Amino acid sequence: TDSDVAKAASLGGTLRVAAYDAANKTWQVLPSEMQNFTSSVVAVTTRTGLFALVVELPALVLTGPDVSTVSSDYAPLLTWNLPPGTTQYQLQVIPANNDGPGVNLILAGQDTSFTIPAPPDWYGLLPDMTYRWRVRVGNATTALDTTSTAWGPWAERSFRTAAATSEGIAALSPSNNGTSATLTPTLQWSNTTSKVFYYEVQVSKDAEFGPNAFLYSELRHGGVSTPLNSYTVPNAFPLEAATTYYWRVRPRIQGDGVAVAWSPTFSFMT
C-alpha cells in the first residue's frame, strides 16, 4: 500500500518482499523492485506459501577510530553513522583475549559517538593492547536486552592503546636508599604517565629478585590503593629487621601486549 511505501521511505530504507522457508523456519528476502517507483513492490518466485513486506534499512557504518589508530590518551572517541529509524544501540569494547575490563552498554537514542573515559574517571583501558569494538542498532519501540533477536547485525572495528614504559617511575616512600621504621612498610611510587594504573611490584632482600630469598610479588591497582600507587607488605609476612631490601615496579601488560622492562631497582633498610 501507499502507507507501506511511505514508511519505508521515511526510514531511509527499501521495501522488499520476503518469503518464509518453513523447512528452516527462516525468512528469505527475495530480489524485489518497485513497480514504476510508485506504490507497488514486485518480487518473482516459484514457491507458494507465506510472504511479508520488510524494510531494508541502510547499513550501520563505524567511522572511527581507524583500525590502525593508537589511543595515546586511553580515551578514544568511537564514532559511527546510524541508519534512519534507530531507537537504541548496543556498544561493546572487548580487550584482546578478554584479558581485562571492557564496555557493554545498551543506550536509547541516536547518539553517533562515545568517548571511553580515561583514568581516573574510569580505570578501564590497559597499555599496549588491541581492543575490538562493535555496535549494533535496533528500531524497536520497546527496550531490547542483549539476547533479543530484534537487533541488527554487528559492525566491528578495532584500535590499540599506546605502549607503556617504566622510565617515569620513581620511589616516593621509603625514599631510595632510605630507612623504614616498620617491618610492614607501605611502598609508594610515582609515574609521569598518569593514565597507567595497573602495576606489578616485587620486593626481596635479593638484589636480583631470584630464588635466594623470599620474593614478594603482587599485582596492584594503583588507582584504588591507599595511598595511590602503593603496596603494603602484609602483616602475615613481615620483613626482617636490620636488613636491606630491594624493590621494583613496572606497568602490567596483558592481552596481546609485550611485557616491559622493570623500573630501576630501589632499596631501603629496615
MARLOLO-908703 format. One record per atom (N, C-alpha, C): residue number from 1; residue in three letters; x, y, z. Coordinates in pm, whole numbers, plus 50000, padded with zeros to 5 digits. Example, Ala and Ser with C-alpha at 12.3 -4.5 7.8 and 13.67 -1.06 7.14 Angstrom:
1|Ala|51319|49431|50780
1|Ala|51230|49550|50780
1|Ala|51320|49670|50780
2|Ser|51285|49775|50708
2|Ser|51367|49894|50714
2|Ser|51290|50003|50787
***
This chain:
1|Thr|50084|49881|50000
1|Thr|50000|50000|50000
1|Thr|50088|50124|50000
2|Asp|50025|50236|49971
2|Asp|50097|50363|49974
2|Asp|50161|50387|50111
3|Ser|50091|50351|50219
3|Ser|50145|50375|50354
3|Ser|50269|50292|50380
4|Asp|50275|50170|50324
4|Asp|50395|50087|50341
4|Asp|50515|50151|50273
5|Val|50491|50197|50152
5|Val|50599|50262|50077
5|Val|50644|50388|50148
6|Ala|50548|50466|50197
6|Ala|50582|50591|50265
6|Ala|50663|50565|50392
7|Lys|50626|50458|50465
7|Lys|50700|50426|50587
7|Lys|50844|50387|50555
8|Ala|50860|50306|50451
8|Ala|50996|50266|50413
8|Ala|51078|50387|50375
9|Ala|51017|50479|50299
9|Ala|51090|50599|50256
9|Ala|51126|50687|50375
10|Ser|51037|50696|50473
10|Ser|51064|50781|50589
10|Ser|51180|50728|50672
11|Leu|51203|50598|50667
11|Leu|51314|50537|50741
11|Leu|51442|50535|50660
12|Gly|51435|50583|50537
12|Gly|51554|50583|50453
12|Gly|51587|50445|50400
13|Gly|51488|50355|50399
13|Gly|51512|50218|50358
13|Gly|51444|50181|50228
14|Thr|51457|50054|50194
14|Thr|51399|49999|50072
14|Thr|51299|49891|50109
15|Leu|51181|49896|50045
15|Leu|51078|49797|50071
15|Leu|51107|49672|49989
16|Arg|51105|49555|50056
16|Arg|51133|49428|49990
16|Arg|51022|49328|50023
17|Val|51023|49218|49946
17|Val|50933|49106|49973
17|Val|51017|48992|50028
18|Ala|50969|48929|50137
18|Ala|51037|48815|50197
18|Ala|50945|48695|50195
19|Ala|51002|48577|50168
19|Ala|50927|48452|50169
19|Ala|50970|48368|50289
20|Tyr|50873|48298|50350
20|Tyr|50903|48216|50467
20|Tyr|50944|48077|50423
21|Asp|51059|48032|50472
21|Asp|51109|47897|50446
21|Asp|51067|47809|50562
22|Ala|50960|47731|50542
22|Ala|50904|47652|50652
22|Ala|50999|47544|50699
23|Ala|51079|47489|50608
23|Ala|51170|47381|50645
23|Ala|51277|47428|50742
24|Asn|51329|47548|50717
24|Asn|51436|47601|50802
24|Asn|51387|47705|50902
25|Lys|51257|47737|50895
25|Lys|51196|47833|50985
25|Lys|51269|47967|50980
26|Thr|51297|48012|50858
26|Thr|51366|48140|50839
26|Thr|51296|48219|50728
27|Trp|51320|48349|50726
27|Trp|51270|48437|50620
27|Trp|51381|48462|50520
28|Gln|51348|48460|50392
28|Gln|51444|48488|50286
28|Gln|51396|48609|50207
29|Val|51479|48713|50203
29|Val|51444|48832|50127
29|Val|51466|48804|49978
30|Leu|51362|48827|49897
30|Leu|51367|48799|49755
30|Leu|51413|48922|49678
31|Pro|51476|48899|49562
31|Pro|51506|49013|49475
31|Pro|51375|49084|49440
32|Ser|51365|49210|49477
32|Ser|51240|49284|49460
32|Ser|51269|49416|49392
33|Glu|51166|49473|49333
33|Glu|51180|49605|49274
33|Glu|51050|49681|49287
34|Met|51063|49813|49288
34|Met|50946|49898|49291
34|Met|50885|49903|49151
35|Gln|50753|49883|49143
35|Gln|50684|49889|49015
35|Gln|50661|50035|48976
36|Asn|50736|50080|48878
36|Asn|50724|50219|48831
36|Asn|50751|50318|48944
37|Phe|50823|50273|49048
37|Phe|50858|50360|49160
37|Phe|50735|50427|49220
38|Thr|50624|50355|49222
38|Thr|50502|50410|49282
38|Thr|50467|50327|49403
39|Ser|50348|50271|49408
39|Ser|50303|50205|49529
39|Ser|50304|50053|49520
40|Ser|50368|49996|49418
40|Ser|50371|49850|49405
40|Ser|50513|49799|49421
41|Val|50525|49689|49495
41|Val|50653|49621|49510
41|Val|50636|49482|49450
42|Val|50726|49445|49358
42|Val|50711|49321|49284
42|Val|50830|49229|49312
43|Ala|50800|49103|49339
43|Ala|50903|49001|49351
43|Ala|50853|48877|49278
44|Val|50943|48805|49212
44|Val|50906|48685|49138
44|Val|50964|48563|49209
45|Thr|50880|48462|49234
45|Thr|50925|48340|49299
45|Thr|50841|48224|49251
46|Thr|50897|48105|49254
46|Thr|50823|47986|49211
46|Thr|50759|47915|49328
47|Arg|50787|47956|49450
47|Arg|50731|47888|49566
47|Arg|50597|47948|49606
48|Thr|50521|47869|49677
48|Thr|50398|47919|49736
48|Thr|50416|47920|49888
49|Gly|50337|47997|49955
49|Gly|50347|47999|50100
49|Gly|50324|48137|50156
50|Leu|50394|48166|50266
50|Leu|50373|48290|50341
50|Leu|50474|48396|50296
51|Phe|50423|48516|50271
51|Phe|50508|48626|50227
51|Phe|50485|48747|50318
52|Ala|50582|48836|50321
52|Ala|50571|48956|50402
52|Ala|50650|49068|50338
53|Leu|50613|49190|50373
53|Leu|50690|49307|50333
53|Leu|50792|49339|50442
54|Val|50915|49367|50405
54|Val|51019|49405|50500
54|Val|51085|49534|50452
55|Val|51135|49610|50547
55|Val|51208|49732|50515
55|Val|51356|49707|50538
56|Glu|51435|49714|50431
56|Glu|51579|49702|50443
56|Glu|51636|49840|50473
57|Leu|51691|49855|50595
57|Leu|51748|49984|50635
57|Leu|51891|49996|50586
58|Pro|51940|50118|50568
58|Pro|52082|50136|50536
58|Pro|52169|50074|50645
59|Ala|52286|50028|50605
59|Ala|52374|49959|50699
59|Ala|52436|50056|50800
60|Leu|52461|50005|50920
60|Leu|52536|50079|51021
60|Leu|52682|50085|50979
61|Val|52744|50203|50987
61|Val|52883|50221|50946
61|Val|52962|50281|51061
62|Leu|53070|50214|51102
62|Leu|53161|50270|51201
62|Leu|53260|50361|51130
63|Thr|53285|50477|51187
63|Thr|53368|50577|51119
63|Thr|53500|50607|51190
64|Gly|53516|50568|51313
64|Gly|53644|50594|51379
64|Gly|53646|50543|51521
65|Pro|53764|50516|51576
65|Pro|53894|50537|51512
65|Pro|53926|50430|51408
66|Asp|54023|50458|51324
66|Asp|54067|50363|51224
66|Asp|54133|50243|51292
67|Val|54134|50131|51223
67|Val|54188|50009|51283
67|Val|54336|50022|51320
68|Ser|54407|50114|51255
68|Ser|54549|50131|51285
68|Ser|54576|50237|51392
69|Thr|54471|50296|51446
69|Thr|54487|50406|51541
69|Thr|54539|50356|51675
70|Val|54634|50429|51731
70|Val|54681|50404|51867
70|Val|54627|50515|51955
71|Ser|54554|50476|52059
71|Ser|54498|50574|52151
71|Ser|54601|50607|52257
72|Ser|54663|50724|52245
72|Ser|54769|50762|52339
72|Ser|54715|50816|52470
73|Asp|54588|50862|52469
73|Asp|54532|50919|52590
73|Asp|54439|50823|52664
74|Tyr|54428|50701|52616
74|Tyr|54343|50598|52679
74|Tyr|54198|50644|52689
75|Ala|54158|50733|52598
75|Ala|54019|50782|52596
75|Ala|53976|50800|52451
76|Pro|53976|50692|52372
76|Pro|53944|50707|52230
76|Pro|53799|50749|52208
77|Leu|53779|50827|52103
77|Leu|53645|50867|52061
77|Leu|53598|50768|51955
78|Leu|53492|50692|51986
78|Leu|53435|50596|51893
78|Leu|53318|50663|51820
79|Thr|53316|50656|51688
79|Thr|53212|50725|51610
79|Thr|53152|50630|51507
80|Trp|53025|50658|51471
80|Trp|52955|50575|51374
80|Trp|52841|50655|51312
81|Asn|52789|50604|51200
81|Asn|52672|50659|51136
81|Asn|52554|50566|51161
82|Leu|52442|50620|51207
82|Leu|52325|50538|51238
82|Leu|52229|50531|51120
83|Pro|52170|50414|51097
83|Pro|52062|50408|50999
83|Pro|51942|50488|51048
84|Pro|51864|50546|50957
84|Pro|51742|50616|50998
84|Pro|51648|50522|51073
85|Gly|51575|50576|51166
85|Gly|51479|50495|51241
85|Gly|51536|50427|51362
86|Thr|51668|50442|51388
86|Thr|51728|50378|51505
86|Thr|51669|50435|51634
87|Thr|51633|50347|51726
87|Thr|51580|50391|51855
87|Thr|51674|50359|51970
88|Gln|51768|50266|51950
88|Gln|51859|50224|52056
88|Gln|51979|50154|51995
89|Tyr|52088|50149|52070
89|Tyr|52207|50082|52019
89|Tyr|52281|50014|52133
90|Gln|52359|49913|52097
90|Gln|52444|49843|52192
90|Gln|52589|49862|52150
91|Leu|52673|49901|52246
91|Leu|52815|49923|52223
91|Leu|52896|49829|52311
92|Gln|52991|49760|52251
92|Gln|53081|49674|52326
92|Gln|53226|49707|52291
93|Val|53312|49709|52393
93|Val|53456|49724|52375
93|Val|53520|49605|52445
94|Ile|53594|49523|52369
94|Ile|53638|49393|52418
94|Ile|53790|49386|52410
95|Pro|53860|49362|52523
95|Pro|54007|49354|52520
95|Pro|54056|49225|52456
96|Ala|54176|49227|52404
96|Ala|54236|49109|52343
96|Ala|54235|48993|52441
97|Asn|54193|48878|52392
97|Asn|54185|48755|52474
97|Asn|54092|48771|52595
98|Asn|54005|48873|52592
98|Asn|53917|48903|52706
98|Asn|53997|48922|52835
99|Asp|54120|48972|52822
99|Asp|54211|48983|52935
99|Asp|54208|49126|52990
100|Gly|54102|49157|53065
100|Gly|54091|49290|53124
100|Gly|53947|49339|53116
101|Pro|53922|49456|53173
101|Pro|53785|49511|53171
101|Pro|53746|49557|53032
102|Gly|53616|49562|53008
102|Gly|53564|49609|52881
102|Gly|53439|49693|52901
103|Val|53370|49722|52792
103|Val|53250|49804|52793
103|Val|53136|49725|52730
104|Asn|53018|49731|52792
104|Asn|52898|49671|52734
104|Asn|52779|49758|52772
105|Leu|52732|49841|52680
105|Leu|52626|49938|52709
105|Leu|52512|49922|52611
106|Ile|52390|49934|52660
106|Ile|52272|49948|52576
106|Ile|52210|50084|52609
107|Leu|52202|50171|52507
107|Leu|52156|50307|52529
107|Leu|52046|50341|52431
108|Ala|51948|50415|52479
108|Ala|51841|50463|52393
108|Ala|51884|50593|52327
109|Gly|51829|50618|52209
109|Gly|51859|50743|52141
109|Gly|51932|50722|52011
110|Gln|51984|50830|51958
110|Gln|52050|50827|51828
110|Gln|52190|50889|51837
111|Asp|52261|50856|51945
111|Asp|52400|50902|51957
111|Asp|52484|50843|51845
112|Thr|52583|50917|51800
112|Thr|52673|50868|51697
112|Thr|52818|50869|51743
113|Ser|52839|50878|51875
113|Ser|52975|50874|51927
113|Ser|52974|50838|52075
114|Phe|53088|50790|52121
114|Phe|53106|50759|52264
114|Phe|53254|50770|52295
115|Thr|53287|50849|52396
115|Thr|53426|50861|52440
115|Thr|53447|50773|52563
116|Ile|53542|50682|52554
116|Ile|53575|50598|52669
116|Ile|53645|50685|52773
117|Pro|53592|50693|52896
117|Pro|53655|50779|52996
117|Pro|53796|50729|53033
118|Ala|53887|50822|53047
118|Ala|54024|50788|53086
118|Ala|54035|50790|53238
119|Pro|54137|50721|53294
119|Pro|54159|50732|53439
119|Pro|54181|50878|53478
120|Pro|54133|50922|53594
120|Pro|54069|50843|53700
120|Pro|53917|50832|53688
121|Asp|53857|50885|53579
121|Asp|53712|50874|53564
121|Asp|53668|50728|53549
122|Trp|53748|50651|53474
122|Trp|53721|50507|53462
122|Trp|53853|50435|53441
123|Tyr|53881|50340|53529
123|Tyr|54002|50260|53516
123|Tyr|53971|50142|53425
124|Gly|53987|50162|53295
124|Gly|53943|50060|53201
124|Gly|54050|50010|53107
125|Leu|54103|50096|53021
125|Leu|54192|50051|52915
125|Leu|54334|50033|52966
126|Leu|54394|49919|52931
126|Leu|54530|49886|52970
126|Leu|54626|49916|52855
127|Pro|54755|49934|52884
127|Pro|54851|49973|52780
127|Pro|54877|49862|52679
128|Asp|54918|49903|52559
128|Asp|54972|49813|52457
128|Asp|54880|49693|52433
129|Met|54752|49719|52414
129|Met|54657|49611|52390
129|Met|54561|49649|52278
130|Thr|54525|49548|52199
130|Thr|54424|49567|52095
130|Thr|54285|49551|52157
131|Tyr|54199|49644|52126
131|Tyr|54059|49639|52171
131|Tyr|53968|49631|52048
132|Arg|53880|49534|52050
132|Arg|53779|49520|51946
132|Arg|53654|49594|51992
133|Trp|53600|49680|51907
133|Trp|53477|49749|51946
133|Trp|53371|49730|51838
134|Arg|53248|49719|51881
134|Arg|53141|49692|51786
134|Arg|53011|49757|51833
135|Val|52926|49785|51736
135|Val|52797|49849|51762
135|Val|52690|49776|51682
136|Arg|52571|49763|51740
136|Arg|52455|49716|51667
136|Arg|52335|49801|51709
137|Val|52237|49811|51621
137|Val|52126|49901|51646
137|Val|51994|49827|51634
138|Gly|51891|49888|51692
138|Gly|51755|49837|51682
138|Gly|51660|49953|51657
139|Asn|51548|49921|51593
139|Asn|51447|50025|51569
139|Asn|51315|49991|51640
140|Ala|51324|49901|51741
140|Ala|51204|49865|51817
140|Ala|51161|49981|51906
141|Thr|51034|49985|51936
141|Thr|50981|50091|52023
141|Thr|50985|50052|52169
142|Thr|51025|49927|52198
142|Thr|51044|49882|52336
142|Thr|51192|49850|52358
143|Ala|51233|49852|52484
143|Ala|51373|49829|52517
143|Ala|51415|49686|52482
144|Leu|51530|49672|52419
144|Leu|51585|49541|52383
144|Leu|51692|49501|52484
145|Asp|51699|49371|52516
145|Asp|51809|49324|52600
145|Asp|51913|49257|52511
146|Thr|52020|49205|52574
146|Thr|52132|49151|52496
146|Thr|52095|49026|52418
147|Thr|51988|48956|52459
147|Thr|51951|48831|52394
147|Thr|51846|48849|52286
148|Ser|51798|48970|52266
148|Ser|51690|48992|52171
148|Ser|51734|48963|52028
149|Thr|51642|48906|51950
149|Thr|51670|48880|51809
149|Thr|51632|48999|51720
150|Ala|51585|49106|51782
150|Ala|51544|49223|51705
150|Ala|51659|49318|51674
151|Trp|51779|49288|51726
151|Trp|51895|49370|51694
151|Trp|51937|49348|51549
152|Gly|51995|49450|51491
152|Gly|52059|49435|51362
152|Gly|52195|49370|51377
153|Pro|52266|49346|51266
153|Pro|52399|49283|51274
153|Pro|52502|49378|51335
154|Trp|52609|49318|51392
154|Trp|52718|49396|51448
154|Trp|52801|49459|51336
155|Ala|52847|49581|51360
155|Ala|52953|49644|51280
155|Ala|53075|49655|51372
156|Glu|53193|49619|51322
156|Glu|53307|49599|51412
156|Glu|53435|49661|51356
157|Arg|53515|49718|51448
157|Arg|53648|49767|51416
157|Arg|53738|49742|51537
158|Ser|53858|49797|51533
158|Ser|53950|49780|51647
158|Ser|54042|49900|51658
159|Phe|54102|49915|51776
159|Phe|54207|50015|51798
159|Phe|54305|49956|51899
160|Arg|54416|50022|51915
160|Arg|54518|49974|52009
160|Arg|54559|50088|52101
161|Thr|54581|50056|52228
161|Thr|54629|50157|52322
161|Thr|54780|50172|52311
162|Ala|54829|50285|52356
162|Ala|54971|50315|52346
162|Ala|55054|50224|52436
163|Ala|55176|50200|52395
163|Ala|55268|50122|52477
163|Ala|55307|50201|52601
164|Ala|55347|50130|52705
164|Ala|55392|50193|52830
164|Ala|55536|50153|52858
165|Thr|55604|50233|52940
165|Thr|55740|50201|52985
165|Thr|55748|50225|53135
166|Ser|55860|50187|53191
166|Ser|55886|50210|53334
166|Ser|55975|50332|53357
167|Glu|56005|50405|53252
167|Glu|56104|50513|53262
167|Glu|56060|50625|53356
168|Gly|55930|50649|53369
168|Gly|55884|50759|53452
168|Gly|55853|50722|53595
169|Ile|55887|50600|53637
169|Ile|55855|50553|53772
169|Ile|55968|50590|53868
170|Ala|55931|50646|53983
170|Ala|56029|50684|54086
170|Ala|55976|50645|54223
171|Ala|56068|50614|54315
171|Ala|56031|50578|54452
171|Ala|55993|50703|54531
172|Leu|55880|50696|54603
172|Leu|55840|50806|54691
172|Leu|55865|50772|54837
173|Ser|55821|50652|54879
173|Ser|55834|50614|55019
173|Ser|55844|50462|55031
174|Pro|55945|50412|55105
174|Pro|56060|50487|55157
174|Pro|56140|50546|55041
175|Ser|56210|50651|55066
175|Ser|56294|50710|54962
175|Ser|56404|50611|54925
176|Asn|56452|50621|54805
176|Asn|56556|50529|54761
176|Asn|56679|50541|54851
177|Asn|56727|50426|54899
177|Asn|56839|50417|54994
177|Asn|56803|50471|55131
178|Gly|56673|50485|55157
178|Gly|56629|50536|55286
178|Gly|56608|50426|55387
179|Thr|56533|50458|55494
179|Thr|56511|50364|55605
179|Thr|56361|50354|55633
180|Ser|56317|50232|55663
180|Ser|56177|50210|55701
180|Ser|56170|50190|55852
181|Ala|56076|50256|55917
181|Ala|56060|50244|56062
181|Ala|55974|50124|56100
182|Thr|55924|50050|56003
182|Thr|55837|49936|56030
182|Thr|55880|49817|55945
183|Leu|55841|49698|55990
183|Leu|55870|49577|55913
183|Leu|55759|49543|55813
184|Thr|55656|49624|55812
184|Thr|55549|49609|55712
184|Thr|55527|49744|55643
185|Pro|55630|49793|55575
185|Pro|55622|49927|55517
185|Pro|55525|49934|55399
186|Thr|55476|50053|55374
186|Thr|55400|50081|55253
186|Thr|55494|50144|55151
187|Leu|55512|50076|55040
187|Leu|55598|50125|54934
187|Leu|55513|50203|54835
188|Gln|55551|50326|54809
188|Gln|55474|50410|54718
188|Gln|55566|50465|54610
189|Trp|55512|50473|54489
189|Trp|55588|50522|54375
189|Trp|55505|50624|54297
190|Ser|55572|50699|54213
190|Ser|55506|50793|54123
190|Ser|55535|50751|53979
191|Asn|55453|50803|53887
191|Asn|55474|50773|53746
191|Asn|55435|50898|53666
192|Thr|55523|50939|53578
192|Thr|55494|51057|53497
192|Thr|55379|51034|53399
193|Thr|55348|50905|53373
193|Thr|55234|50872|53288
193|Thr|55115|50842|53379
194|Ser|55025|50938|53392
194|Ser|54916|50926|53489
194|Ser|54807|50829|53446
195|Lys|54800|50794|53317
195|Lys|54693|50708|53269
195|Lys|54720|50560|53295
196|Val|54843|50526|53333
196|Val|54874|50388|53370
196|Val|54837|50366|53515
197|Phe|54763|50260|53544
197|Phe|54714|50239|53680
197|Phe|54735|50097|53733
198|Tyr|54771|50003|53647
198|Tyr|54784|49864|53691
198|Tyr|54932|49825|53686
199|Tyr|54983|49773|53798
199|Tyr|55126|49753|53812
199|Tyr|55161|49614|53866
200|Glu|55284|49573|53838
200|Glu|55348|49460|53905
200|Glu|55452|49515|54002
201|Val|55458|49460|54122
201|Val|55553|49504|54224
201|Val|55629|49383|54277
202|Gln|55759|49398|54295
202|Gln|55840|49292|54355
202|Gln|55927|49350|54466
203|Val|55940|49273|54576
203|Val|56024|49313|54690
203|Val|56103|49191|54735
204|Ser|56233|49210|54761
204|Ser|56317|49098|54805
204|Ser|56444|49153|54870
205|Lys|56505|49072|54957
205|Lys|56637|49111|55007
205|Lys|56747|49063|54912
206|Asp|56707|48994|54804
206|Asp|56798|48956|54696
206|Asp|56790|49062|54588
207|Ala|56899|49131|54562
207|Ala|56900|49240|54464
207|Ala|56867|49191|54323
208|Glu|56878|49060|54299
208|Glu|56847|49003|54168
208|Glu|56705|48948|54162
209|Phe|56632|48954|54274
209|Phe|56494|48906|54283
209|Phe|56483|48759|54242
210|Gly|56586|48683|54277
210|Gly|56590|48543|54240
210|Gly|56544|48451|54352
211|Pro|56580|48322|54344
211|Pro|56534|48222|54441
211|Pro|56611|48222|54572
212|Asn|56706|48314|54588
212|Asn|56788|48314|54709
212|Asn|56720|48376|54830
213|Ala|56603|48435|54809
213|Ala|56532|48498|54921
213|Ala|56383|48498|54889
214|Phe|56303|48513|54995
214|Phe|56158|48520|54979
214|Phe|56124|48638|54888
215|Leu|56037|48614|54788
215|Leu|56002|48718|54692
215|Leu|55856|48760|54712
216|Tyr|55837|48887|54746
216|Tyr|55703|48943|54748
216|Tyr|55672|48989|54605
217|Ser|55568|48934|54544
217|Ser|55532|48967|54408
217|Ser|55382|48987|54400
218|Glu|55338|49106|54362
218|Glu|55195|49140|54366
218|Glu|55155|49220|54242
219|Leu|55026|49209|54208
219|Leu|54963|49299|54112
219|Leu|54888|49404|54191
220|Arg|54906|49531|54155
220|Arg|54842|49640|54230
220|Arg|54768|49735|54136
221|His|54643|49762|54172
221|His|54566|49866|54104
221|His|54600|49997|54172
222|Gly|54687|50074|54109
222|Gly|54735|50196|54173
222|Gly|54630|50301|54194
223|Gly|54519|50293|54119
223|Gly|54415|50393|54132
223|Gly|54326|50375|54252
224|Val|54325|50255|54312
224|Val|54239|50229|54428
224|Val|54318|50190|54551
225|Ser|54451|50181|54542
225|Ser|54531|50151|54660
225|Ser|54538|50273|54750
226|Thr|54566|50250|54877
226|Thr|54576|50359|54975
226|Thr|54714|50355|55040
227|Pro|54798|50460|55015
227|Pro|54774|50572|54920
227|Pro|54782|50524|54775
228|Leu|54759|50615|54682
228|Leu|54763|50578|54541
228|Leu|54901|50523|54504
229|Asn|54901|50429|54409
229|Asn|55025|50369|54359
229|Asn|55113|50321|54475
230|Ser|55060|50224|54547
230|Ser|55135|50175|54663
230|Ser|55111|50027|54686
231|Tyr|55201|49967|54764
231|Tyr|55191|49827|54806
231|Tyr|55239|49818|54950
232|Thr|55158|49755|55035
232|Thr|55195|49739|55175
232|Thr|55234|49594|55202
233|Val|55350|49574|55260
233|Val|55394|49439|55297
233|Val|55294|49382|55397
234|Pro|55239|49263|55375
234|Pro|55135|49210|55464
234|Pro|55187|49178|55604
235|Asn|55099|49194|55701
235|Asn|55136|49166|55841
235|Asn|55175|49021|55862
236|Ala|55119|48932|55781
236|Ala|55149|48789|55797
236|Ala|55290|48754|55752
237|Phe|55353|48842|55675
237|Phe|55488|48814|55624
237|Phe|55576|48937|55640
238|Pro|55606|48975|55765
238|Pro|55687|49096|55787
238|Pro|55829|49079|55736
239|Leu|55893|49191|55707
239|Leu|56032|49188|55666
239|Leu|56122|49157|55785
240|Glu|56247|49127|55757
240|Glu|56345|49102|55863
240|Glu|56404|49235|55909
241|Ala|56436|49243|56036
241|Ala|56494|49365|56093
241|Ala|56639|49383|56047
242|Ala|56681|49508|56045
242|Ala|56821|49544|56014
242|Ala|56869|49478|55885
243|Thr|56785|49485|55783
243|Thr|56814|49419|55656
243|Thr|56788|49516|55541
244|Thr|56870|49507|55438
244|Thr|56848|49586|55318
244|Thr|56752|49511|55224
245|Tyr|56650|49582|55178
245|Tyr|56554|49524|55084
245|Tyr|56555|49604|54955
246|Tyr|56520|49532|54848
246|Tyr|56518|49591|54714
246|Tyr|56377|49576|54657
247|Trp|56333|49677|54580
247|Trp|56201|49666|54519
247|Trp|56199|49736|54385
248|Arg|56104|49694|54303
248|Arg|56092|49750|54168
248|Arg|55947|49738|54123
249|Val|55913|49817|54021
249|Val|55775|49827|53973
249|Val|55776|49835|53821
250|Arg|55670|49787|53759
250|Arg|55652|49807|53615
250|Arg|55503|49804|53581
251|Pro|55463|49872|53473
251|Pro|55324|49864|53429
251|Pro|55288|49721|53392
252|Arg|55170|49679|53428
252|Arg|55121|49547|53394
252|Arg|55072|49547|53249
253|Ile|55124|49456|53167
253|Ile|55082|49444|53027
253|Ile|55009|49311|53011
254|Gln|54892|49314|52948
254|Gln|54810|49195|52933
254|Gln|54763|49181|52788
255|Gly|54679|49080|52764
255|Gly|54624|49060|52631
255|Gly|54731|49025|52530
256|Asp|54735|49101|52419
256|Asp|54834|49075|52314
256|Asp|54952|49171|52323
257|Gly|54970|49235|52439
257|Gly|55083|49325|52459
257|Gly|55210|49251|52496
258|Val|55320|49324|52501
258|Val|55452|49268|52535
258|Val|55499|49328|52666
259|Ala|55538|49242|52761
259|Ala|55584|49289|52892
259|Ala|55700|49386|52877
260|Val|55704|49487|52966
260|Val|55808|49590|52958
260|Val|55913|49567|53066
261|Ala|56024|49637|53053
261|Ala|56132|49626|53150
261|Ala|56089|49684|53284
262|Trp|56153|49638|53390
262|Trp|56124|49689|53524
262|Trp|56180|49829|53542
263|Ser|56130|49897|53640
263|Ser|56186|50026|53680
263|Ser|56325|50005|53736
264|Pro|56400|50113|53758
264|Pro|56525|50096|53833
264|Pro|56497|50030|53968
265|Thr|56593|49958|54019
265|Thr|56577|49892|54148
265|Thr|56599|49992|54260
266|Phe|56500|50003|54349
266|Phe|56511|50091|54466
266|Phe|56546|50006|54587
267|Ser|56601|50069|54690
267|Ser|56637|49995|54812
267|Ser|56606|50077|54936
268|Phe|56596|50005|55049
268|Phe|56577|50070|55180
268|Phe|56626|49972|55286
269|Met|56652|50025|55405
269|Met|56698|49945|55519
269|Met|56586|49942|55623
270|Thr|56560|49823|55679
270|Thr|56463|49813|55788
270|Thr|56531|49849|55920
***
